[in-house]
Amino acid sequence: MDTVHFHPHEQVRERAEEAFREHHARLSSLLPYADIQHVGSTAVPGVRTKGDLDIQVRVPKERFAEADALLATRYARNEGSERTPEFASFHDESLPVPLGIQLTAMRGSHDFFSRARDVLLASPERVAEYDALKERWKGGSMEAYREEKSAFFAKLLGSR
């Protein structure tokens, strides 16, 4: 069973922000038409984090297949994540700040990562709820944590 472990946001903030700037530059040169967003817990002050960097790469629907193929030449697919004609996930766990890339078609069914970040940034109460959720799952089952996290965000975003 995979267990989940978290770090205080302050421990990883600077490294995550620096890593985002570096990846943003690389991704922008590869996909100049993409909207590249820092998402996930390292993008929200006050939320504990697993210590990884999450990036949402938003592309027009008509360019999704092209972007998917280009990213696949540079990053490993996250085989544990679903893949659709509007969503694909990539990762690189070997980096000093492990990387997750969520490729989404603009206005597609998975185009919610940056919106979730923005809702959290606008609401200290939701940040506190999310951080408390993480505290409850510290050292617990990764799968069960992900289920509760998914339910939290579905509620937060009005059930996508």
Buried (B, 14 or more C-beta within 10 A) or exposed (E): EEEBEBEEBEEBBEBBBEBBEEBBEEBEEBBEEBBBBBBBBBBBEBBBBBBBBBBBBBBBBEBBEEBBEBBEEEBBBBEEEEEEEBBBBBBBEEEEBBBBBBBBBBEBEBBBBBBBBBBBBEEEEBBEBBBEBBEEBEEBBBEEBBEBBEEBBEEBEEEE
